[in-house]
Amino acid sequence: MIQVENLKCGGCVSSVKKALATIAGVREVSVDLETGMIEVGGHADRSQLVEKLAGLGYPEVGNNNLLSKTKSYVSCAIGKMSH
């Protein structure tokens, strides 16, 4: 389980699921929008998951900054368009 910041809506959830699904070893991704908890099924490297999430603008709790917030809005918009 990884708890992240900046999850705002279904678009964010969609972006997170699609991005994590591209990582080797990931079989399924579950995202709880209210708590920011992300559960990944499979055998993926946790540090790789955290790095991918931070790149999208969804850093692990306690690591948020203005750049992450900005990136999350872009990921959110992309997720809404493909949702």
C-alpha positions as CSV (number, residue, x, y, z in Angstrom):
1,M,0.0,0.0,0.0
2,I,1.2,3.5,-0.9
3,Q,-0.6,6.6,0.4
4,V,-0.3,9.6,-2.0
5,E,-1.3,13.2,-2.1
6,N,-3.1,15.3,-4.8
7,L,-5.7,12.7,-5.8
8,K,-8.8,14.8,-6.7
9,C,-11.2,12.9,-8.9
10,G,-11.8,9.9,-11.2
11,G,-9.5,11.4,-13.8
12,C,-6.6,11.2,-11.3
13,V,-7.6,7.6,-10.5
14,S,-7.6,6.7,-14.2
15,S,-4.2,8.2,-14.8
16,V,-2.7,6.4,-11.8
17,K,-4.1,3.0,-12.9
18,K,-3.0,3.4,-16.5
19,A,0.5,4.5,-15.5
20,L,1.1,1.8,-12.9
21,A,-0.2,-0.9,-15.2
22,T,2.8,-0.2,-17.5
23,I,5.3,-1.3,-14.9
24,A,6.6,-4.8,-15.1
25,G,5.1,-7.1,-12.5
26,V,1.9,-5.1,-11.9
27,R,-1.2,-7.3,-12.3
28,E,-3.9,-5.0,-10.8
29,V,-4.2,-1.5,-9.3
30,S,-6.8,-0.4,-6.7
31,V,-7.1,3.3,-5.8
32,D,-9.1,4.7,-2.9
33,L,-9.8,8.3,-3.9
34,E,-10.9,9.4,-0.4
35,T,-7.9,8.1,1.5
36,G,-5.3,8.4,-1.3
37,M,-4.4,4.7,-0.7
38,I,-3.1,2.7,-3.7
39,E,-2.8,-1.0,-3.6
40,V,-0.9,-2.8,-6.3
41,G,-1.2,-6.6,-6.9
42,G,1.7,-8.4,-8.4
43,H,5.5,-8.3,-7.9
44,A,6.5,-4.8,-8.8
45,D,9.3,-2.9,-7.1
46,R,7.9,-0.5,-4.6
47,S,10.5,2.2,-5.3
48,Q,9.6,2.1,-9.0
49,L,5.9,2.5,-8.2
50,V,6.6,5.5,-5.9
51,E,8.9,7.1,-8.5
52,K,6.2,6.7,-11.2
53,L,3.5,8.1,-8.9
54,A,5.7,11.1,-8.0
55,G,6.4,11.7,-11.7
56,L,2.6,12.0,-12.3
57,G,2.3,14.5,-9.5
58,Y,1.0,12.0,-6.8
59,P,3.9,11.8,-4.3
60,E,3.9,9.7,-1.2
61,V,2.3,11.5,1.8
62,G,4.8,14.0,3.2
63,N,6.6,14.7,0.0
64,N,4.2,17.1,-1.7
65,N,5.4,20.4,-3.3
66,L,4.2,22.9,-5.8
67,L,5.7,21.0,-8.8
68,S,3.9,17.9,-7.7
69,K,0.6,19.7,-7.4
70,T,1.0,21.2,-10.9
71,K,1.9,17.8,-12.4
72,S,-1.2,16.3,-10.7
73,Y,-3.5,18.7,-12.5
74,V,-2.0,17.7,-15.9
75,S,-2.3,14.0,-15.1
76,C,-5.9,14.6,-13.8
77,A,-6.9,16.4,-17.1
78,I,-5.3,13.6,-19.2
79,G,-7.2,11.0,-17.1
80,K,-10.5,12.8,-17.5
81,M,-10.1,12.9,-21.3
82,S,-9.4,9.2,-21.5
83,H,-11.8,8.2,-18.7
